[in-house]
């Protein structure tokens, strides 16, 4: 059985991490951070967008800022040219 996460990666999804800063409802001048991580499609980020829409609709903490990092986990192999080889005995 193939995992759902692997199937998403084959479909082009990559690991997306968002750092969300939001104001505390009782103390709006204080900011709290929340880390969100899920597989999503760049550059539109539909899964993150749905989560942020849910946040605005259901959670009292007002959003201050969102920083997003994204990495496609399945990609062509990376090769580097090596100028020399050292043998240790």
N, C-alpha and C positions, 0 to 999 in steps of 0.2 A: 504494500500500500504506500503510495507516494503522499507526502505531507502537503497540506494546503499551502504552507509557506513556500515550499519549493515550487509548486505550480505557479504561485504569484510571481516569483522571481523569473521564471521562464517567460511569463507574460509581460515582463518589463518592469514590474514593481521593484522598488528598492527600499532599503531601510531608511525611514525618515524619523528624525528626532527633532522635536520642537521644545524650546525652552519658553515657557509662558510666564510672563510677569503680570500679576493682577493685584488690584487694590483690595485690601480686607474690607468687608462690608461695615464692620464696626469702627475701623480705623483707616479711612481712605488714604491717609498720607503715608501709610506703611505698605510696602510691596512684598508680596510673597511669590515664590517661584514654584512652578509645577513642570515636571519633565514628562513629555508625552512621546511614546515611541510606537511606530506601527509601520507596516508595509504600505507604500503609497506610490503614486505615479507622478513624477516630476514632468513639467513644471507647473501643472495645474493643481496638484495636491488635492484631489477630490475627497479623500478620507479625512484629511486634516481640516478641510473646509467644513465638512459635515460636523466634525467634533467642535469646531469653534462656533458654528451656528447653534449647536446644542448648548454650549457654554453660555452664550449670550442670552439664550431663551430660558434656561433652567437654573443657572448658578448665579448667585448674588454678587460674587466678586467681579468687579469691572475690569476688563482687559486693559492692560497698559501697553504691552508689546509682546511680539512673538518672534523668536529667532529660529530659523529652520536650517537643518543640516540634512543632506540627502546623499546616499551612496548606493549606486547600483551594485549589487553583490555578485551578480554573474556577468562577467565581461571577458573579452579576449585576454589570453595570458600575456603577461608583461615580460619582455626579454630585455636584458641589458648587456651591452658589449663589455667584455673584460679584457683589459690590456695585458695582463700577465697572470701566470699561475705560480704559486709558491708551494713547494713540497717540503713538509716538515717530517723529520724522521725521529 
